[in-house]
Amino acid sequence: MGKENNKSTKKSKWDNPGCYTPCGIGGQALLEGVMMRGKKSTAICCRNEKGETLLYTERNKPRTGIQYKMPILRGIISFFISLFSGVKYITKSADVYAGEDEESKIGPIGMLLTVLISFVFAIALFIALPRLIHWLVWDVLVGLSNLVENSIYILIISLTDGLIKVLVLIAYMWLTSLNKDIKRTYMYHGAEHKTINCYEHNLELTVENVQSCSTRHDRCGTTFLFYTIIVSIIVITLVLWGISFTGFNVELMKSITGNDILGTLLYNIINIGISILCVPIMAGISYELLQLVAKAPDNKFFLIFKAPGFALQALTTKEPEDEMVDAAIKAFKTVIEMDADSNIPEKDFYEMLYPEARKWLLDCYEKAGIDDESEVDWMLCYVLEKKRNELRTVVKLSKEQTQKLKECAKKRADGMPLDYVTGESFFLNNKLFVSNAVHLPRMETEQVALKAIELIKEKGYKSGLDLMTGSGCIALALKTETGIDITASDISDEALEVAKKNLEGKATLVKSELLDNISGIYDIIVSNPPYIRSGEISTLANEVKCQPLISLDGGEDGLDYYKKIALVAQNYLSDGGAIVVEIGHDQASSVKAIFDAGGWKEISVFKDMSGSDRMVVAFKG
């Protein structure tokens, strides 16, 4: 890519191009997109109905045979390859343009029909129509074959054919440019030319630099069409002259049919067939002429040969919008990268290569103000159904995975916590199902659970109550680590459904407003009650505010639930039993005082890993 950074003051002016270095990359304008083709790869960059930029890439089949080096023959091969690949790429861009409307997509059969219809249309427009016109004029109205020798007749009709073809071509290009969609395609054509010109003139590939370059280019398909018409005049004239020496001419057809008009008509129909058979030869010669003129020095002499093609390009290239230029640059750069690195895999529209997906997700997080790169990995783990250490083995995301990633990223950017986006969370060594019906497990709460586990093992406790269980994370951790008989309670039916999925029969579930419906006696009670002050909830981050209000609001001072728990919880504890409650970082003294007033003993405050006060432990008095 070093060439791109070598800035120059040269600009690609078609009337005075100046010195430049031709590159081996060509292009094609598509429906809302651009195709760029290099020696080893092809890239298409299109925009869908949502304005999203989509990229398609493929590896080109090697052209290593001798047939690709032989003059004329290589042009014929290139003609047919360009014909079918061009229709293929237009079809792919049309499918993107159609969006999610499956009925509007072309498909393989539609593509074949498109090729056939295009071929028939081209023959009718550029071969049959000129013949029909000059037959009506020269043969029916003028009777030219009766006025001049056969050789002169052949020359005149060939020149007439060429002139009519040029006029038809100009009229066709002008009329199509009046169509809104085709005009936009011509604008993408301009973007393609500008991008190649920018690169060939050693300018850095930026939108600004590309826009400063010309929409005209030496190797344009429009110029190729013009050369083909000129070549067709020469080739058809020579072929008809050559055939005339066998005795085949217009007079022979008249004598066979016994009618001048019918004979000349039949003669011209046969000439149409001959012209069709000559198309590959004309394409091969035109290809060589295009390559020769494109490599010729940029001076006034050779401008004579280039000017007609440049003039026609004024009809098929229009000044592009910046987003069109951006698409052309992306396709061009992708080809450069793939040609330089054979390990870069192909990808279809709506797929993403893994590095591309990760960068895209990082950009989304940055725009959303989320500064947590590890979340990017966890998001990708969820979408790809991989472990974190397996991500490096991923090559690309499928269409379905890409769509899932974009949907998840949008939810996260809108403020939804990652765990709600993925529907899963992790607590100590357990993977949990979560929904927006429950408060999300946090690392601080893990410290509370670990303290409870420590007490259970130390005291030999046999039974426990997870009060206000939510997702059931604490109950599951206690059961998994100690085997204790555990009961989990919550007032929310939706929360109990989540806990049920996570606990899978490992605990007894009870619907209860605090301890109202609790009837057993337990050795330990553990709880993470709501402790946010009501007036502070509106100031919380979106990721917290979107969680259930019932799990956040602890009343005016944030202590409502501690007061209720401390008042009655001893009635549900065995002698020597303990309670462990999570607290806010600034609530230690208040909660400790509440439990002290409730007759609890051995009241202690413990910190979390960050050094903040996080839990109060008290024993039955």
LUMZA-475879 format. One record per residue (C-alpha): x, y, z. Coordinates in steps of 0.25 Angstrom, whole numbers, padded with zeros to 4 digits, always signed. Layout:
BEGIN
XYZ;...
! end
This chain:
BEGIN
+0000+0000+0000;+0012+0009+0000;+0008+0014-0014;-0004+0020-0008;+0003+0029+0001;+0012+0035-0009;+0005+0048-0011;+0006+0055-0024;+0001+0068-0030;-0003+0062-0043;-0018+0061-0047;-0024+0052-0057;-0029+0061-0068;-0034+0054-0080;-0030+0065-0089;-0016+0065-0083;-0014+0053-0074;+0001+0055-0071;+0010+0044-0067;+0004+0032-0059;+0006+0017-0056;-0005+0008-0061;-0009-0002-0052;-0015-0016-0054;-0028-0013-0048;-0041-0011-0056;-0055-0008-0051;-0070-0008-0055;-0081+0000-0050;-0093-0008-0044;-0106-0005-0037;-0103+0004-0025;-0089-0002-0025;-0075-0004-0032;-0068-0016-0036;-0052-0016-0036;-0044-0027-0043;-0030-0030-0041;-0020-0041-0045;-0024-0050-0034;-0037-0045-0028;-0050-0038-0030;-0057-0029-0020;-0071-0023-0021;-0076-0012-0012;-0091-0009-0012;-0100-0002-0003;-0114-0008+0001;-0127-0001+0003;-0123+0003+0017;-0110+0010+0012;-0101-0001+0018;-0088-0004+0011;-0087-0018+0007;-0075-0025+0001;-0074-0038-0007;-0060-0044-0011;-0055-0056-0019;-0043-0062-0024;-0041-0061-0039;-0038-0074-0047;-0023-0073-0052;-0021-0069-0066;-0008-0077-0069;-0010-0084-0082;-0004-0079-0095;-0018-0075-0100;-0017-0064-0090;-0004-0058-0097;-0008-0060-0111;-0012-0047-0118;-0027-0046-0123;-0030-0060-0116;-0028-0054-0102;-0037-0042-0106;-0048-0052-0110;-0047-0060-0097;-0047-0047-0089;-0059-0043-0097;-0067-0055-0093;-0062-0055-0079;-0066-0041-0077;-0079-0043-0083;-0083-0054-0073;-0076-0049-0061;-0082-0035-0064;-0096-0041-0064;-0093-0049-0051;-0088-0037-0044;-0099-0028-0048;-0109-0039-0043;-0102-0040-0030;-0103-0025-0028;-0118-0026-0033;-0120-0036-0022;-0114-0026-0011;-0122-0015-0017;-0135-0023-0016;-0132-0025-0001;-0140-0035+0007;-0151-0036-0004;-0148-0050-0009;-0158-0050-0020;-0150-0038-0026;-0137-0046-0027;-0132-0051-0040;-0126-0064-0037;-0118-0074-0046;-0129-0076-0056;-0132-0061-0056;-0117-0058-0059;-0117-0068-0071;-0129-0062-0077;-0123-0048-0074;-0111-0052-0082;-0119-0058-0094;-0128-0045-0094;-0117-0036-0094;-0110-0043-0105;-0122-0043-0114;-0125-0029-0110;-0110-0025-0114;-0111-0032-0127;-0125-0026-0131;-0120-0012-0127;-0106-0012-0133;-0106-0022-0144;-0121-0024-0149;-0126-0010-0147;-0114-0004-0156;-0116-0014-0166;-0131-0012-0167;-0129+0003-0168;-0119+0003-0179;-0127-0008-0186;-0139+0001-0186;-0131+0013-0190;-0120+0008-0200;-0128-0004-0206;-0142-0001-0205;-0142+0014-0207;-0129+0016-0215;-0126+0003-0222;-0112+0004-0219;-0108-0010-0223;-0112-0006-0237;-0104+0007-0238;-0090+0003-0233;-0081-0009-0234;-0082-0020-0223;-0069-0015-0216;-0074-0001-0215;-0087-0006-0211;-0081-0014-0199;-0072-0002-0195;-0084+0007-0195;-0093-0002-0187;-0082-0005-0177;-0079+0010-0175;-0094+0012-0173;-0095+0001-0163;-0083+0007-0155;-0090+0021-0155;-0103+0016-0151;-0097+0008-0140;-0090+0020-0135;-0103+0028-0135;-0111+0017-0128;-0100+0015-0118;-0100+0030-0115;-0116+0030-0115;-0116+0018-0106;-0106+0024-0096;-0113+0037-0095;-0127+0031-0094;-0123+0022-0083;-0116+0033-0075;-0130+0039-0074;-0134+0028-0065;-0131+0031-0050;-0126+0017-0046;-0117+0016-0059;-0112+0030-0057;-0108+0026-0043;-0100+0014-0049;-0093+0024-0058;-0089+0032-0046;-0083+0019-0040;-0076+0017-0053;-0070+0031-0051;-0066+0027-0037;-0059+0015-0042;-0051+0023-0053;-0048+0033-0042;-0042+0023-0033;-0034+0016-0043;-0029+0030-0048;-0025+0034-0034;-0017+0021-0031;-0010+0022-0045;-0006+0036-0042;+0000+0033-0029;-0010+0040-0020;-0014+0034-0007;-0028+0028-0008;-0037+0037+0000;-0050+0042-0004;-0045+0056-0006;-0033+0052-0015;-0042+0042-0023;-0053+0053-0025;-0042+0062-0031;-0039+0052-0042;-0045+0051-0056;-0057+0042-0059;-0050+0038-0072;-0041+0026-0074;-0033+0020-0085;-0038+0006-0083;-0053+0008-0082;-0063-0001-0087;-0070+0010-0094;-0057+0013-0102;-0056-0002-0105;-0070-0001-0111;-0066+0010-0120;-0054+0003-0125;-0063-0010-0127;-0072-0001-0136;-0060+0004-0144;-0053-0010-0145;-0067-0016-0149;-0067-0006-0162;-0053-0011-0166;-0055-0026-0162;-0069-0027-0169;-0064-0020-0181;-0053-0029-0183;-0061-0042-0180;-0072-0038-0190;-0061-0035-0200;-0055-0048-0198;-0068-0056-0199;-0071-0048-0211;-0060-0055-0218;-0067-0068-0216;-0079-0063-0224;-0087-0059-0213;-0093-0045-0215;-0106-0037-0215;-0108-0040-0230;-0107-0055-0227;-0118-0054-0217;-0127-0046-0226;-0125-0056-0237;-0128-0068-0227;-0141-0061-0222;-0145-0055-0235;-0148-0041-0228;-0139-0030-0225;-0145-0025-0212;-0146-0040-0207;-0132-0043-0212;-0125-0031-0205;-0133-0034-0192;-0128-0048-0192;-0114-0044-0195;-0115-0034-0183;-0121-0045-0174;-0109-0054-0178;-0100-0043-0175;-0106-0041-0161;-0102-0056-0158;-0088-0053-0163;-0087-0041-0155;-0091-0049-0142;-0081-0059-0145;-0070-0048-0147;-0074-0042-0133;-0063-0050-0125;-0052-0046-0136;-0056-0032-0135;-0056-0032-0120;-0042-0039-0120;-0037-0028-0129;-0043-0017-0122;-0037-0022-0109;-0023-0021-0115;-0026-0007-0120;-0031-0003-0106;-0019-0008-0099;-0010-0002-0110;-0016+0012-0109;-0017+0012-0094;-0002+0009-0093;+0002+0020-0104;+0008+0033-0099;-0001+0044-0094;+0002+0054-0105;-0007+0061-0116;-0005+0051-0126;-0010+0039-0119;-0021+0048-0113;-0027+0047-0127;-0030+0032-0124;-0034+0034-0110;-0043+0046-0112;-0055+0039-0118;-0055+0029-0106;-0054+0040-0096;-0065+0048-0103;-0074+0036-0102;-0070+0034-0087;-0077+0047-0085;-0090+0040-0087;-0087+0028-0078;-0079+0034-0067;-0085+0045-0057;-0079+0052-0045;-0081+0043-0033;-0086+0045-0019;-0076+0043-0008;-0083+0030-0003;-0081+0025-0017;-0066+0028-0017;-0065+0022-0003;-0071+0009-0009;-0061+0009-0021;-0049+0012-0011;-0053+0000-0002;-0055-0010-0014;-0041-0005-0020;-0034-0006-0007;-0039-0020-0004;-0034-0025-0018;-0020-0019-0014;-0020-0026-0001;-0025-0039-0006;-0016-0039-0018;-0004-0037-0008;-0009-0047+0002;-0014-0061-0004;-0018-0065+0010;-0030-0055+0011;-0042-0063+0009;-0054-0060+0000;-0067-0055+0005;-0081-0053+0001;-0090-0041+0003;-0095-0040+0018;-0083-0049+0022;-0071-0043+0030;-0057-0048+0032;-0054-0049+0046;-0044-0037+0047;-0054-0029+0040;-0065-0033+0049;-0057-0030+0062;-0052-0016+0057;-0067-0013+0053;-0071-0017+0067;-0060-0009+0073;-0065+0003+0065;-0079+0001+0070;-0075+0001+0084;-0066+0013+0083;-0078+0021+0076;-0087+0016+0088;-0077+0021+0098;-0075+0006+0103;-0060+0005+0108;-0059-0010+0110;-0051-0018+0100;-0053-0031+0107;-0068-0029+0104;-0065-0030+0089;-0059-0044+0091;-0071-0049+0099;-0081-0043+0089;-0074-0051+0078;-0073-0063+0087;-0088-0063+0088;-0091-0060+0073;-0081-0071+0068;-0084-0081+0080;-0069-0082+0083;-0060-0081+0095;-0052-0069+0096;-0039-0076+0093;-0045-0082+0081;-0048-0068+0074;-0034-0068+0068;-0038-0080+0059;-0050-0073+0053;-0048-0069+0039;-0062-0062+0036;-0076-0060+0040;-0087-0066+0032;-0099-0058+0027;-0107-0062+0039;-0096-0060+0049;-0093-0046+0043;-0108-0042+0044;-0108-0047+0058;-0096-0039+0062;-0102-0026+0056;-0115-0029+0064;-0108-0031+0077;-0098-0019+0075;-0110-0010+0072;-0117-0014+0085;-0104-0012+0093;-0102+0001+0087;-0116+0005+0091;-0112+0003+0105;-0116-0012+0108;-0106-0019+0116;-0098-0030+0109;-0104-0041+0118;-0118-0037+0114;-0114-0037+0099;-0108-0051+0100;-0118-0056+0110;-0107-0062+0118;-0098-0058+0129;-0087-0065+0138;-0087-0065+0153;-0075-0072+0159;-0074-0085+0152;-0088-0086+0147;-0094-0081+0133;-0108-0075+0136;-0120-0072+0127;-0124-0057+0129;-0135-0048+0124;-0140-0034+0127;-0149-0040+0138;-0137-0041+0147;-0125-0033+0153;-0112-0037+0146;-0102-0044+0154;-0090-0036+0158;-0076-0039+0162;-0078-0032+0175;-0089-0042+0178;-0080-0053+0175;-0072-0048+0188;-0085-0049+0196;-0087-0063+0191;-0073-0067+0194;-0074-0062+0208;-0087-0070+0210;-0080-0082+0205;-0069-0080+0215;-0078-0079+0226;-0086-0092+0222;-0073-0100+0221;-0068-0094+0234;-0080-0096+0242;-0085-0108+0236;-0098-0102+0232;-0108-0112+0225;-0119-0103+0220;-0120-0089+0215;-0130-0078+0209;-0127-0069+0197;-0136-0058+0200;-0140-0050+0187;-0133-0059+0178;-0135-0053+0165;-0128-0061+0155;-0125-0072+0166;-0110-0069+0164;-0107-0069+0179;-0115-0081+0182;-0108-0089+0170;-0094-0085+0175;-0098-0090+0190;-0103-0103+0185;-0092-0106+0175;-0081-0102+0185;-0086-0108+0198;-0098-0118+0195;-0107-0110+0205;-0122-0112+0204;-0126-0098+0199;-0139-0091+0197;-0140-0079+0188;-0151-0068+0189;-0156-0057+0181;-0168-0048+0179;-0167-0048+0164;-0173-0059+0156;-0164-0056+0144;-0152-0056+0153;-0156-0070+0159;-0157-0075+0144;-0143-0071+0141;-0138-0077+0155;-0145-0090+0152;-0138-0091+0138;-0124-0089+0145;-0127-0097+0158;-0132-0109+0150;-0139-0115+0163;-0126-0113+0171;-0134-0103+0181;-0148-0102+0186;-0155-0089+0180;-0165-0081+0188;-0173-0069+0184;-0172-0059+0195;-0171-0044+0199;-0159-0045+0207;-0162-0055+0218;-0177-0054+0218;-0179-0068+0211;-0166-0075+0217;-0169-0086+0227;-0156-0093+0230;-0144-0091+0239;-0131-0090+0232;-0116-0089+0237;-0113-0078+0228;-0120-0067+0220;-0113-0060+0208;-0119-0048+0201;-0116-0037+0191;-0127-0027+0194;-0130-0014+0186;-0122-0003+0192;-0121+0008+0183;-0127+0021+0188;-0140+0025+0180;-0135+0039+0176;-0122+0033+0171;-0128+0023+0161;-0130+0033+0150;-0115+0036+0150;-0111+0022+0148;-0105+0017+0135;-0114+0012+0125;-0109-0002+0127;-0114-0002+0141;-0127+0006+0139;-0132-0004+0129;-0132-0015+0140;-0145-0017+0148;-0148-0006+0157;-0152-0015+0168;-0138-0020+0169;-0132-0006+0170;-0141+0003+0178;-0138+0002+0193;-0146+0014+0197;-0143+0028+0200;-0130+0024+0208;-0128+0011+0201;-0130+0004+0214;-0144-0001+0214;-0142-0016+0212;-0131-0017+0222;-0140-0011+0233;-0151-0021+0229;-0141-0033+0229;-0134-0029+0242;-0147-0029+0249;-0152-0043+0246;-0141-0051+0240;-0136-0057+0253;-0150-0064+0254;-0146-0073+0242;-0131-0076+0247;-0127-0088+0255;-0118-0085+0267;-0105-0081+0263;-0110-0077+0249;-0105-0066+0241;-0110-0056+0231;-0101-0050+0220;-0106-0038+0212;-0100-0030+0201;-0100-0014+0203;-0096-0002+0196;-0082+0003+0197;-0086+0015+0206;-0097+0007+0215;-0088-0001+0224;-0090+0007+0237;-0105+0009+0234;-0108-0006+0232;-0099-0010+0243;-0107-0001+0252;-0120-0006+0247;-0116-0021+0251;-0110-0016+0264;-0124-0010+0267;-0131-0023+0263;-0123-0031+0274;-0113-0038+0265;-0099-0041+0270;-0085-0042+0264;-0089-0032+0253;-0077-0031+0243;-0075-0023+0231;-0066-0029+0219;-0061-0023+0207;-0061-0027+0192;-0048-0029+0184;-0048-0014+0180;-0047-0010+0195;-0061-0005+0196;-0071-0009+0208;-0079-0020+0201;-0086-0029+0211;-0091-0030+0226;-0091-0043+0233;-0099-0045+0246;-0102-0056+0255;-0115-0059+0262;-0116-0053+0276;
! end
